[in-house]
Every structure is written in structure tokens, then in C-alpha cells.
Amino acid sequence: MATPENLQDHREIDLKLGIKSSLSKVRETIALTYLLWKSSGEVTELHYSQANGNVIQISNDTAAALKEFLRPTYNSLGISDDAFISKINENQLFRSQIEALIVAFELIWRLAKVTFIEQRAFSAERTGGIRYEKQITFTKNIDLIDILVTGNQDKYIPILFNWATGFDIEIEDEFEEKLIKILMLLSEEAIYKLTADGTDVLFNLNGVYKKIVEGNGTIDINGELESKGSLRILKSALSEGLNEFLSYSQGNVRLKGNRELGDLSEYQKRVSAYLSLCNFKVIVRENEVVADTTPADEHSPLNLPYNRILFGAPGTGKSYTLEREKAHFTENYERVTFHPNYSYGQFVGTYKPVPMDREITYKFVPGPFTRTLVKAIKNGTPQLLIIEEINRANVAAVFGDVFQLLDRLDGDSQYPIETSEDMRAFLASELEPNFLSCEEETEKKNMIDKYQKIVIPSNMYIWATMNSADQGVFPMDTAFKRRWEFEYIGINDGSDAIQAYNVTLPNGKHVSWDTLRREINSLLLKSCKVNEDKLIGPFFLGLSALVSDEKFNEMFKSKLLMYLFEDAAKQHRKVVFSGCDASTYSNVCMAYDEMGEEIFGFNLQDEGQRESEEDEEA
């Protein structure tokens, strides 16, 4: 016998409180969404739009079903099929950016999920006025509206038709008020943000109701800064009367003149009781707000920094940390190591000769940045670009105009950049399914022109490591630095991972690697006044060097002693190597082969002897 499926894990959803997209006509958008669902046979997924140049319009199949469903209504007004469809194509479902539709449908009324037909970043429609084909996946909330409508379809269909098209038709206020009420009920969980006295205020409508009930006649929902995200759409909805109790004017909310305060008070208590039972939580983290409400899937955004640089002394585990945390991206990552000669062409891409079929031809060859960007747009899954040793290259030259894309809002670049003709053609060839087979030059040019500007999408992450102790590094300017989240890894962070590793030195002494490196660090700090970024981290030799005494001692000489002799202790060789002749590196290595740690002038206790003494004392 089958049992129910386990609850799925929940992911944290970005509430998009920072985007600037607006939805100017909320009624018409919601009304048409319901009518498309109803006329198309109450399907769950609907590919409702099709491209027409740089805009979209209702798809042929969807238009045919909608006309069949509403023809008696608009024919009674003397409106033709063409005039009706022309008016439908002016609806915000086809005019608005996808981000505004997402906020309205997914985060306020929770009627549907809206996605592009082809994988694109949600920020793709922010600039250029281009709209891409979309589809809707309806939620159970559309069924709640349907329960109301099907009970009196002859009353509600004219209302929805009027809202969706703006055509004059006789409607009854009593039924319109009920439709408004159910939309109000569906929106009570939505979260909004404004700024007052320099502080972010997170609220839902229950917070507005409560303030009014407490005697505050007017509630300011404008705040001090420009409205963004769901707050913009809330203002539009209140302006259109989509709340039974509230009126709105110029940023201020009041109780409607025809409503009693006592009625609002009782309703507010019911809303509070409902919200206390909701199985979701709001998480506030570093001025970012997310709600933990919906199941995870491979296209979910990750609760991780977008632009991130790990820095610290050599061997503190920067690369190890990234290696461990890239597991969030499964196999969706690419790694590159910067060096002094690394260039923009290598990082972003360039037009260069490549051998093909015994000939040399020229084509745009993408770098790791562009390859990761294409995967992010095409697949829609989180993609990671790892940059090792980022400051060993001239980052201003390597990033070039891509530098501007690092300013990100809700994960997407705030400011797009122009692409070269070669890069546009490459992006079109990778992201437009019919590009290579297209023979019509005008159509092919339209495909290429879609990529005149690019942004980094919210599912693309760039993480890097930086070692400021390196001698051959390039400085980073302040403007570049402020676009990254810097994460410092301390000199002893992660040392728990090496506590079990004891090694046998050439003098036969059995010692702890962690104790040995701490003693060397103490010598560098106290006797040589060396900066912390020159000290020895737990993973300086790598974990693989700690499993074999022979390998450890070879790595100790070739890597650690070389680093001390040529870099960290270069000006203090006689102090650091006080137990031996430090005139040459080879002398230091030969002394180590005989004396072990005594070349540093200290004498560590043998771990085996210490354990024996502890046993005797016990």
C-alpha cells in the first residue's frame, strides 16, 4: 500500500523588495489571467503569448479559446473579434516586465508562477523595451476565485471582462465588491518594505489595519525613499480600490468612508489569527529579506553572496572553502586562475583564429565569464565562476566593461553594458534555438540585436580568492572592491581539521603539524614583527602532504622553507633560522634534514614522549 510522499524541503525565496518594476493596471492583469485559465479549459500550464518582433501578443490558440468564451459578451456590445483581440494585446500581461508580473502573481496574490518560455534571466526585460514569450503556471488560488465566479457566472464574467478590456458593460456593484474582497483575502500574506527615519520597515496589510484600529487616522506607506518591489504594486492595487477597507491617496492610507472601524477591528483580528497559523517565516539578514515558503528545485536561487572574495594568509583554506561550498552548484561551475599576463580577451572572449577542417577561420571564442553567463541564461540553474588568485592579474584590465555589471540588485546587474558585434552573434548562436538554421537575414539580425546589451543574471555567482601576501600582486582600487563581499579567513580558522595530523621530522621527532606551524608563526610575529598575512595557515602544505612523513618533509623544504627564505622571513633570515647557517637556502634545507625543527631555534616536545609522560602521571 502506498503512503503519502514526504514534505519537500523548503527553500528561501527572494521577495524582490528591491526591484523597481511597476504594474500600473492591476485589475486588468488579474482579470485577464483568470479569463485565460477559464477559457483554456482550466489547464495548469498555459503558453499564453507569442513573439511579434520585439513585443509579445496573445498566442493563436489562447486567442481562439478566449474569443470562443467571451464572444457572446463582446458581440452584445458590437465589438468585433479583431477589436477585442487588439484590446487584449494592450493588457499588462503582454506589456509589463516579467519581474512585475512575478511580484504580483507569486508574492502578493499567489495566483500563478510566470516564467519565460526560453531560459533567460528575469532581468532580461529591464532595458531595451523587448518582451519575451512567457507562460503561466496557475496555483490553487485561481480555483478559489473560480468558486466565486461559477456560482454567478452571468454576474462575474461581465465584471472580469470590463476589468480586462476597459470596455463599458453593465455590472452590479454588489458582485464587484465580493470579487474585490476575495482578492484582498488572497493578498494578506504579502510583505512590503519602506524606509522611515533611515530604518527599513517590513510590514503586511495587517500592520496597516492595526495602526488604523489603534486610532491613527492616516498611515504613511510612502517612506523616505523611492518605492520598490511589492510596495509599488500595493500602491497601484489600493489606488484601484482592491481592498474592502482601505482608501489610498498620495502615499497615505485611510479607512474607507463607507466602512466602520469596528468591522475593520474584527477583520484585523481574524487576519492576525490566520497569519499566526501560516507555515512560513520571514528571515531578515543584512538588509535582505527572504521568505522560507516553497519547495526547492534546481532553478531555485541560492542564499549565497553573488560577488564574493575570500582573503587571508597563505594556507588558511580559501580554495578549500570554495571547493567545499561549490557543492551548492553540483557540477555547474567553472574555475579559472588569474596571473599577471591574464587579459580581458581570455576572461570575457575575443575574436581570434581557430583551426577548422585543415583551415584557419576566425570566430568569437568565449572566456570563462561568457561561458558561465551563457549557461546561466540558457539553463536557468545556479552557475558559479571561481577565480583563483584574483589579485595576481590587473583586474581593471581583465574585467574591463564587465566591471559595471558587478553592481547588482537582487542578484541582477543594475546597469547593462553594450556587447561587441562578435559577442552578440555568439550569444545569439548559443541562446536562440533557430539561429543556426535560420536563412532569413532580417530574422537572424533580429535575433542578434536581442543581445546588444547584457547583464549578469541572479543565478550567476562569481567567487574569488585573494592572497595579499603575494609579492607579485596588483592593487585593487576602492571602486572595484566595494562591489564584492570580502570574507576574511583567520590564520587559525579551520585548524580543527588538522588536529589529528602528527608527522615525523628528519631528526626522528614525532610532532603535531599544527603545533609546529603555530610556533613558526609565533616566531614571525614576536621576533620579526611580520604582518599576519605572511603567516602560515593550517592548509599551507595541503592535507595530502600530512599523510606521509616522506612527502611532508619534502613539501616542508620545497614549499614552506622556500616561502620563509624568499618571502615572509627574507629580511629576518638570521632570526628565523637562528639554529643553523642561513646564508643560503640549500644550507637551510640541509640543516633541516639533520636537525628538524631545531633550525628555528626552538625544540618541540616529542608527541610520543609527551603521551607517555601523561600516561605515567595518570
C-alpha positions as CSV (number, residue, x, y, z in Angstrom):
1,M,0.0,0.0,0.0
2,A,1.3,3.4,-0.9
3,T,1.9,6.1,1.7
4,P,1.9,9.9,1.2
5,E,5.1,11.5,-0.2
6,N,7.3,13.2,2.3
7,L,7.1,17.0,2.6
8,Q,9.6,18.6,0.4
9,D,12.4,20.8,1.8
10,H,11.7,24.5,1.7
11,R,14.0,27.0,0.1
12,E,14.3,30.7,0.8
13,I,12.5,32.9,-1.7
14,D,13.7,36.3,-2.7
15,L,10.8,38.6,-2.1
16,K,12.2,41.1,-4.7
17,L,11.7,44.0,-2.4
18,G,14.4,45.9,-4.2
19,I,13.3,45.8,-7.9
20,K,11.8,48.9,-9.5
21,S,9.2,47.2,-11.8
22,S,5.7,48.6,-11.6
23,L,2.3,47.1,-12.6
24,S,0.2,50.1,-13.4
25,K,-3.1,48.3,-14.0
26,V,-3.6,45.5,-11.5
27,R,-7.3,44.8,-12.1
28,E,-6.9,44.2,-15.8
29,T,-4.0,41.9,-15.3
30,I,-5.6,39.7,-12.7
31,A,-8.9,39.6,-14.6
32,L,-7.3,38.5,-17.9
33,T,-5.3,35.9,-16.0
34,Y,-8.4,34.3,-14.7
35,L,-10.2,34.5,-18.1
36,L,-7.3,32.9,-19.9
37,W,-7.3,30.0,-17.4
38,K,-11.1,29.5,-17.6
39,S,-11.3,29.8,-21.4
40,S,-8.4,27.4,-21.9
41,G,-10.0,24.6,-20.1
42,E,-8.7,25.2,-16.6
43,V,-5.2,23.9,-17.5
44,T,-2.4,24.2,-15.0
45,E,0.3,25.5,-17.5
46,L,-0.5,27.9,-20.3
47,H,1.8,29.2,-23.0
48,Y,-0.3,32.3,-23.5
49,S,2.0,34.6,-25.6
50,Q,3.9,34.6,-28.8
51,A,6.6,36.9,-30.2
52,N,5.8,39.7,-32.6
53,G,9.1,41.4,-33.3
54,N,10.3,42.9,-30.0
55,V,6.9,42.6,-28.3
56,I,4.6,39.7,-27.4
57,Q,0.9,39.2,-28.1
58,I,-1.7,36.6,-27.2
59,S,-0.8,33.2,-28.8
60,N,-3.2,32.0,-31.5
61,D,-4.5,29.0,-29.6
62,T,-5.1,31.1,-26.5
63,A,-6.8,33.8,-28.5
64,A,-9.1,31.4,-30.2
65,A,-10.2,29.9,-26.9
66,L,-10.7,33.3,-25.3
67,K,-12.8,34.6,-28.2
68,E,-15.0,31.4,-28.1
69,F,-15.5,32.0,-24.3
70,L,-16.3,35.8,-24.4
71,R,-17.7,36.3,-27.9
72,P,-21.3,36.5,-26.6
73,T,-20.2,39.2,-24.2
74,Y,-18.4,41.5,-26.6
75,N,-20.7,40.8,-29.6
76,S,-23.5,42.1,-27.5
77,L,-21.6,45.4,-27.4
78,G,-21.0,45.5,-31.1
79,I,-17.3,44.7,-30.8
80,S,-15.6,42.6,-33.4
81,D,-13.1,39.8,-32.9
82,D,-10.2,41.9,-34.1
83,A,-11.1,44.9,-31.9
84,F,-11.4,42.5,-28.9
85,I,-8.0,40.9,-29.5
86,S,-6.4,44.2,-30.2
87,K,-7.6,45.4,-26.8
88,I,-6.4,42.2,-25.1
89,N,-2.9,42.7,-26.5
90,E,-2.7,46.0,-24.7
91,N,-3.1,44.2,-21.4
92,Q,-0.2,44.3,-18.9
93,L,0.2,40.5,-19.3
94,F,1.9,41.4,-22.6
95,R,3.2,44.9,-21.8
96,S,4.8,44.6,-18.3
97,Q,8.2,43.3,-17.5
98,I,8.2,39.7,-16.1
99,E,9.6,40.9,-12.7
100,A,6.5,43.0,-12.1
101,L,4.3,40.0,-13.0
102,I,6.3,37.8,-10.7
103,V,5.9,40.2,-7.7
104,A,2.1,40.5,-8.4
105,F,1.3,36.9,-9.1
106,E,3.8,35.0,-7.0
107,L,4.4,37.2,-4.0
108,I,1.2,39.2,-3.5
109,W,-1.9,37.3,-4.8
110,R,-0.1,33.9,-5.4
111,L,-2.3,33.2,-8.4
112,A,0.4,31.8,-10.6
113,K,4.1,31.4,-11.5
114,V,5.3,33.3,-14.5
115,T,8.3,32.2,-16.5
116,F,10.0,32.8,-19.8
117,I,9.4,30.0,-22.4
118,E,13.2,30.1,-23.1
119,Q,15.6,30.2,-20.2
120,R,16.6,33.8,-19.5
121,A,17.5,35.9,-16.5
122,F,14.4,37.6,-15.1
123,S,16.2,40.9,-15.6
124,A,16.3,40.4,-19.4
125,E,13.4,42.8,-19.9
126,R,14.7,45.7,-17.8
127,T,16.2,47.5,-20.7
128,G,15.5,48.0,-24.4
129,G,11.7,47.5,-24.2
130,I,11.9,43.9,-25.5
131,R,9.4,41.4,-24.2
132,Y,9.9,37.7,-24.4
133,E,7.4,34.8,-24.7
134,K,6.0,33.7,-21.3
135,Q,3.9,31.0,-19.8
136,I,1.8,30.9,-16.7
137,T,1.6,28.0,-14.2
138,F,-1.6,28.5,-12.1
139,T,-1.9,27.9,-8.4
140,K,-4.9,26.7,-6.3
141,N,-5.8,30.3,-5.6
142,I,-7.2,30.6,-9.1
143,D,-9.7,27.9,-8.0
144,L,-10.8,30.0,-5.1
145,I,-11.7,32.8,-7.5
146,D,-13.4,30.3,-9.7
147,I,-15.6,29.1,-6.8
148,L,-16.9,32.6,-6.5
149,V,-17.3,33.2,-10.3
150,T,-19.0,29.9,-11.2
151,G,-21.7,30.5,-8.5
152,N,-22.9,33.5,-10.5
153,Q,-21.1,33.4,-13.8
154,D,-23.6,35.8,-15.5
155,K,-22.7,38.4,-12.9
156,Y,-19.0,38.0,-12.6
157,I,-17.9,37.4,-16.3
158,P,-19.1,41.0,-17.3
159,I,-17.1,42.4,-14.3
160,L,-13.9,40.5,-15.3
161,F,-14.5,41.4,-19.0
162,N,-14.7,45.1,-18.0
163,W,-11.6,44.9,-15.9
164,A,-9.6,43.1,-18.5
165,T,-10.5,45.3,-21.5
166,G,-12.0,48.6,-20.2
167,F,-15.0,48.2,-22.5
168,D,-18.1,49.6,-21.0
169,I,-20.6,47.0,-19.9
170,E,-23.3,47.0,-17.2
171,I,-22.1,45.4,-14.0
172,E,-23.5,45.1,-10.5
173,D,-21.6,46.7,-7.6
174,E,-22.6,44.0,-5.1
175,F,-20.7,41.3,-7.1
176,E,-17.8,43.5,-7.9
177,E,-17.3,44.1,-4.1
178,K,-17.2,40.4,-3.5
179,L,-14.6,39.9,-6.1
180,I,-12.5,42.7,-4.6
181,K,-12.9,41.0,-1.2
182,I,-11.6,37.7,-2.3
183,L,-8.5,39.4,-3.9
184,M,-8.0,41.2,-0.6
185,L,-8.1,37.9,1.3
186,L,-5.6,36.3,-1.1
187,S,-3.1,39.2,-0.5
188,E,-2.9,39.3,3.3
189,E,0.3,37.3,3.5
190,A,2.2,39.6,1.2
191,I,5.2,41.5,2.6
192,Y,6.2,45.1,1.8
193,K,9.1,47.3,2.7
194,L,9.6,51.1,3.2
195,T,12.2,53.2,4.8
196,A,11.4,55.6,7.7
197,D,13.9,57.6,9.8
198,G,16.7,55.7,7.9
199,T,15.4,52.3,9.1
200,D,13.8,49.6,6.9
201,V,10.2,48.8,7.9
202,L,8.8,45.4,6.9
203,F,5.1,45.1,7.0
204,N,2.0,43.5,5.7
205,L,-1.5,44.9,5.5
206,N,-2.3,43.6,8.9
207,G,0.2,46.2,10.3
208,V,-1.7,48.9,8.5
209,Y,-5.1,47.7,9.8
210,K,-3.8,47.6,13.3
211,K,-2.4,51.1,13.2
212,I,-5.8,52.4,12.0
213,V,-7.7,50.4,14.6
214,E,-5.4,52.0,17.3
215,G,-6.6,55.4,16.3
216,N,-4.2,56.5,13.7
217,G,-6.4,58.1,11.0
218,T,-3.7,58.2,8.3
219,I,-0.9,55.7,7.7
220,D,2.1,56.8,5.6
221,I,3.3,54.0,3.2
222,N,5.5,56.2,1.1
223,G,8.5,56.2,3.3
224,E,11.6,58.3,2.7
225,L,13.0,56.5,-0.4
226,E,11.7,55.5,-3.8
227,S,9.1,52.7,-3.5
228,K,10.2,49.4,-4.9
229,G,9.1,45.8,-5.4
230,S,5.7,44.8,-3.9
231,L,5.1,48.2,-2.3
232,R,4.9,49.8,-5.8
233,I,2.2,47.2,-6.8
234,L,0.4,47.6,-3.5
235,K,0.0,51.3,-4.2
236,S,-1.4,50.6,-7.6
237,A,-3.8,48.0,-6.2
238,L,-5.1,50.4,-3.4
239,S,-5.4,53.2,-6.0
240,E,-7.7,50.9,-8.0
241,G,-9.8,50.1,-4.9
242,L,-8.7,46.5,-4.5
243,N,-9.2,46.5,-0.7
244,E,-12.5,46.4,1.0
245,F,-11.4,48.6,3.9
246,L,-8.6,50.9,2.7
247,S,-8.5,54.0,0.5
248,Y,-5.3,55.5,-0.8
249,S,-4.1,58.9,-1.9
250,Q,-0.6,60.2,-2.5
251,G,1.2,57.7,-0.2
252,N,-1.4,57.8,2.6
253,V,-3.8,55.1,3.6
254,R,-7.1,55.6,5.4
255,L,-10.2,53.7,6.3
256,K,-12.8,54.0,3.5
257,G,-15.5,56.4,4.3
258,N,-18.3,53.8,3.9
259,R,-16.7,51.4,6.3
260,E,-17.0,51.1,10.1
261,L,-13.9,51.0,12.3
262,G,-15.4,48.2,14.3
263,D,-15.7,46.0,11.2
264,L,-12.0,46.6,10.4
265,S,-11.1,45.8,14.0
266,E,-12.8,42.4,13.9
267,Y,-11.3,41.6,10.5
268,Q,-7.9,42.6,11.7
269,K,-8.1,40.1,14.5
270,R,-9.1,37.3,12.0
271,V,-6.1,38.2,9.8
272,S,-3.8,38.1,12.8
273,A,-5.1,34.7,13.8
274,Y,-4.6,33.4,10.2
275,L,-1.1,34.7,9.9
276,S,-0.2,33.0,13.2
277,L,-1.1,29.7,11.6
278,C,0.8,30.2,8.3
279,N,3.6,27.7,7.9
280,F,6.1,30.2,6.6
281,K,8.7,32.5,8.2
282,V,10.3,35.7,7.2
283,I,14.1,35.9,7.6
284,V,15.9,39.3,7.7
285,R,19.6,39.1,7.0
286,E,21.9,42.0,6.3
287,N,19.1,44.2,4.9
288,E,17.9,41.3,2.7
289,V,14.5,39.7,3.2
290,V,13.5,36.3,2.2
291,A,10.6,34.1,3.0
292,D,11.0,30.4,3.6
293,T,7.8,29.0,2.0
294,T,8.2,27.0,-1.2
295,P,9.8,23.7,-2.2
296,A,13.3,23.7,-3.6
297,D,14.1,22.9,-7.2
298,E,17.1,23.0,-9.5
299,H,16.2,26.6,-10.6
300,S,16.0,28.0,-7.1
301,P,18.2,31.0,-6.2
302,L,20.7,30.3,-3.5
303,N,21.1,32.1,-0.2
304,L,24.7,32.9,-1.0
305,P,26.8,36.0,-1.9
306,Y,26.8,36.9,-5.6
307,N,30.2,38.6,-5.8
308,R,32.5,37.2,-3.1
309,I,36.2,37.3,-2.3
310,L,37.8,35.1,0.3
311,F,41.1,36.5,1.6
312,G,43.7,35.6,4.2
313,A,47.2,34.4,4.8
314,P,48.6,31.5,2.7
315,G,47.2,28.2,3.6
316,T,44.2,29.4,5.6
317,G,41.9,27.3,3.3
318,K,40.5,29.8,0.9
319,S,40.4,27.4,-2.0
320,Y,39.4,24.6,0.3
321,T,36.4,26.6,1.4
322,L,35.3,27.3,-2.1
323,E,35.9,23.7,-3.1
324,R,33.6,22.6,-0.3
325,E,30.9,25.3,-0.9
326,K,30.7,24.8,-4.6
327,A,28.7,21.7,-3.8
328,H,25.7,24.0,-3.8
329,F,26.1,24.2,-7.6
330,T,26.5,20.4,-8.2
331,E,28.6,20.4,-11.5
332,N,27.5,23.9,-12.6
333,Y,30.8,25.7,-12.1
334,E,34.0,26.7,-13.9
335,R,37.3,27.6,-12.3
336,V,40.0,30.0,-13.7
337,T,43.3,31.1,-12.1
338,F,44.4,34.7,-12.8
339,H,48.1,35.5,-13.5
340,P,50.0,38.7,-14.4
341,N,49.5,38.2,-18.1
342,Y,45.8,37.3,-18.0
343,S,43.7,39.5,-20.2
344,Y,40.2,40.7,-21.0
345,G,40.1,38.5,-24.1
346,Q,40.9,35.4,-22.1
347,F,38.4,36.2,-19.4
348,V,35.4,37.5,-21.5
349,G,36.3,36.3,-25.0
350,T,37.7,37.6,-28.2
351,Y,37.6,37.2,-32.0
352,K,40.6,35.0,-33.0
353,P,41.8,32.4,-35.5
354,V,40.9,28.8,-34.8
355,P,41.7,25.7,-36.9
356,M,38.7,24.0,-38.6
357,D,38.8,21.3,-41.3
358,R,42.5,21.9,-42.1
359,E,41.9,25.6,-42.5
360,I,42.2,28.6,-40.3
361,T,39.0,30.6,-39.6
362,Y,38.1,33.4,-37.3
363,K,35.4,33.2,-34.7
364,F,34.4,34.6,-31.3
365,V,36.0,32.4,-28.6
366,P,34.3,32.8,-25.2
367,G,36.2,33.1,-22.0
368,P,35.1,31.6,-18.6
369,F,33.0,34.6,-17.8
370,T,30.9,34.4,-21.1
371,R,30.7,30.6,-20.9
372,T,29.3,30.8,-17.4
373,L,26.9,33.7,-18.4
374,V,25.5,31.6,-21.3
375,K,24.9,28.6,-19.1
376,A,23.1,30.8,-16.5
377,I,20.8,32.2,-19.1
378,K,20.3,29.0,-21.1
379,N,19.8,26.6,-18.2
380,G,18.3,28.8,-15.6
381,T,20.1,26.9,-12.9
382,P,22.6,28.5,-10.4
383,Q,26.0,28.8,-12.1
384,L,29.3,29.5,-10.3
385,L,32.5,31.1,-11.7
386,I,35.5,30.6,-9.4
387,I,38.5,32.9,-9.8
388,E,41.6,31.8,-8.0
389,E,44.3,34.4,-7.1
390,I,42.1,37.3,-8.4
391,N,44.7,40.0,-7.5
392,R,47.6,38.4,-9.4
393,A,46.1,40.0,-12.5
394,N,45.3,43.6,-13.3
395,V,41.6,43.3,-12.5
396,A,40.7,46.7,-14.0
397,A,42.1,45.5,-17.4
398,V,40.8,41.9,-17.1
399,F,37.2,42.9,-16.2
400,G,37.1,45.9,-18.5
401,D,33.5,47.0,-19.0
402,V,32.3,43.9,-17.2
403,F,33.3,45.8,-14.1
404,Q,30.0,47.7,-14.4
405,L,28.0,44.5,-14.3
406,L,29.2,43.8,-10.7
407,D,26.8,46.4,-9.4
408,R,23.9,44.0,-8.6
409,L,20.4,44.5,-7.3
410,D,18.5,41.3,-6.1
411,G,21.3,39.4,-7.9
412,D,20.9,41.0,-11.3
413,S,23.2,43.7,-12.7
414,Q,21.8,47.1,-12.2
415,Y,23.5,48.6,-15.3
416,P,23.8,46.7,-18.6
417,I,26.7,47.0,-20.9
418,E,26.9,47.1,-24.7
419,T,28.3,44.0,-26.4
420,S,30.5,43.8,-29.4
421,E,29.1,42.6,-32.7
422,D,31.1,39.4,-32.4
423,M,29.8,38.7,-28.9
424,R,26.2,39.4,-30.0
425,A,26.4,36.9,-32.8
426,F,27.9,34.3,-30.4
427,L,25.2,34.8,-27.8
428,A,22.5,34.5,-30.4
429,S,24.1,31.3,-31.7
430,E,24.1,29.9,-28.2
431,L,20.8,31.2,-26.9
432,E,18.4,31.3,-29.9
433,P,17.4,27.8,-30.8
434,N,16.7,28.5,-34.5
435,F,19.7,30.8,-35.1
436,L,22.0,28.4,-36.9
437,S,19.2,27.0,-39.2
438,C,17.7,30.4,-39.9
439,E,18.2,31.6,-43.5
440,E,16.3,34.8,-43.4
441,E,18.8,37.6,-42.8
442,T,16.3,40.0,-41.3
443,E,15.1,37.4,-38.8
444,K,18.7,36.5,-38.0
445,K,19.6,40.1,-37.4
446,N,16.7,40.5,-35.0
447,M,18.0,37.5,-33.0
448,I,21.4,39.1,-32.8
449,D,20.1,42.5,-31.9
450,K,18.4,41.0,-28.8
451,Y,21.9,40.8,-27.3
452,Q,23.0,44.4,-27.8
453,K,23.2,44.7,-24.0
454,I,23.8,42.1,-21.3
455,V,23.5,41.8,-17.6
456,I,24.7,39.2,-15.1
457,P,21.5,37.3,-14.1
458,S,20.6,36.5,-10.5
459,N,21.5,32.8,-10.9
460,M,25.2,33.6,-11.7
461,Y,27.7,33.8,-8.9
462,I,31.3,34.9,-9.0
463,W,33.6,33.8,-6.2
464,A,37.3,34.5,-5.9
465,T,40.3,34.0,-3.6
466,M,42.9,36.7,-2.8
467,N,46.2,36.4,-1.1
468,S,47.6,39.8,-0.2
469,A,50.8,38.2,0.9
470,D,51.9,37.5,-2.6
471,Q,54.7,39.7,-3.8
472,G,53.6,40.0,-7.4
473,V,50.1,41.2,-6.9
474,F,48.2,44.1,-8.5
475,P,46.4,46.6,-6.2
476,M,42.6,46.8,-6.4
477,D,41.0,50.2,-6.4
478,T,38.2,51.1,-4.0
479,A,35.5,51.2,-6.7
480,F,36.3,47.6,-7.6
481,K,36.5,46.4,-4.0
482,R,33.2,47.8,-3.0
483,R,31.3,45.7,-5.5
484,W,32.4,42.5,-3.7
485,E,31.7,40.9,-0.3
486,F,35.0,40.3,1.3
487,E,35.2,37.4,3.7
488,Y,38.3,37.1,5.9
489,I,39.6,33.7,6.9
490,G,41.7,33.9,10.0
491,I,45.1,32.3,10.4
492,N,43.8,29.6,12.7
493,D,40.3,29.2,11.1
494,G,39.9,25.6,10.1
495,S,42.7,24.3,12.3
496,D,40.3,21.7,13.8
497,A,40.7,19.8,10.5
498,I,44.4,19.2,11.1
499,Q,44.5,18.4,14.8
500,A,44.8,14.6,14.2
501,Y,47.9,15.0,11.9
502,N,51.2,14.2,13.6
503,V,54.4,13.9,11.5
504,T,57.9,12.6,12.0
505,L,60.6,15.1,11.3
506,P,64.1,14.2,9.9
507,N,65.6,14.3,13.5
508,G,63.2,11.4,14.4
509,K,60.9,13.6,16.5
510,H,57.2,13.0,16.3
511,V,55.3,16.3,16.4
512,S,51.9,17.9,15.7
513,W,51.9,19.8,12.4
514,D,49.5,22.4,14.0
515,T,51.9,22.9,16.9
516,L,54.9,23.3,14.6
517,R,53.2,25.9,12.4
518,R,52.0,27.9,15.4
519,E,55.5,28.0,16.8
520,I,56.8,29.3,13.5
521,N,54.0,31.9,13.3
522,S,54.9,33.0,16.9
523,L,58.5,33.5,15.9
524,L,57.5,35.5,12.8
525,L,55.1,37.7,14.8
526,K,57.0,38.3,18.0
527,S,60.6,38.3,16.8
528,C,60.2,39.7,13.3
529,K,57.0,41.8,13.5
530,V,55.8,40.2,10.3
531,N,52.2,41.1,9.2
532,E,49.5,38.5,9.8
533,D,49.0,37.9,6.0
534,K,52.5,36.5,5.9
535,L,51.9,33.8,8.5
536,I,51.4,30.0,7.8
537,G,47.8,28.8,7.6
538,P,46.7,25.2,8.5
539,F,46.5,24.1,4.9
540,F,49.7,25.7,3.7
541,L,51.1,22.3,2.7
542,G,47.8,20.7,1.8
543,L,46.2,17.8,3.6
544,S,47.8,15.3,1.2
545,A,51.2,16.3,2.5
546,L,50.2,15.3,6.0
547,V,49.5,11.6,5.4
548,S,53.1,10.6,4.6
549,D,56.3,11.6,6.6
550,E,58.4,11.5,3.4
551,K,56.0,13.7,1.5
552,F,55.6,16.1,4.4
553,N,59.4,16.6,4.8
554,E,59.9,17.2,1.0
555,M,56.9,19.7,0.9
556,F,58.2,21.3,4.1
557,K,61.5,22.1,2.4
558,S,60.4,22.9,-1.1
559,K,57.3,24.9,-0.2
560,L,57.4,26.2,3.4
561,L,61.2,26.8,3.8
562,M,61.3,28.4,0.4
563,Y,58.4,30.7,1.3
564,L,60.1,31.7,4.5
565,F,63.5,32.2,2.9
566,E,62.4,34.1,-0.1
567,D,59.3,35.9,1.2
568,A,58.0,36.0,4.7
569,A,61.4,36.0,6.5
570,K,63.5,37.4,3.8
571,Q,64.6,40.4,5.9
572,H,64.9,38.3,9.1
573,R,66.6,35.1,8.0
574,K,69.2,35.0,10.8
575,V,66.4,35.5,13.4
576,V,64.0,32.9,11.9
577,F,66.7,30.3,11.1
578,S,68.7,31.0,14.3
579,G,69.6,27.4,14.8
580,C,71.5,26.9,11.6
581,D,73.6,28.6,8.8
582,A,71.0,30.7,6.9
583,S,73.4,32.2,4.3
584,T,71.8,30.1,1.5
585,Y,68.5,28.3,1.0
586,S,70.4,25.0,0.4
587,N,72.2,25.3,3.7
588,V,68.8,25.7,5.5
589,C,67.4,22.6,3.7
590,M,70.5,20.5,4.6
591,A,70.3,21.7,8.2
592,Y,66.6,20.7,8.3
593,D,67.5,17.2,7.1
594,E,69.7,16.8,10.2
595,M,68.0,19.0,12.9
596,G,64.3,19.1,12.0
597,E,62.5,22.0,13.8
598,E,65.7,23.0,15.7
599,I,66.8,25.1,12.7
600,F,64.3,27.7,14.1
601,G,66.0,27.8,17.4
602,F,63.2,26.0,19.3
603,N,62.8,22.5,20.5
604,L,59.4,20.9,20.4
605,Q,58.4,18.0,22.7
606,D,58.1,14.7,21.0
607,E,54.4,13.8,21.0
608,G,55.1,10.2,21.7
609,Q,57.2,11.1,24.8
610,R,54.5,13.6,26.0
611,E,51.8,11.0,25.7
612,S,53.9,8.5,27.7
613,E,54.5,11.0,30.4
614,E,50.8,11.8,30.6
615,D,50.0,8.1,30.9
616,E,52.6,7.7,33.8
617,E,51.0,10.7,35.6
618,A,47.6,9.2,35.2
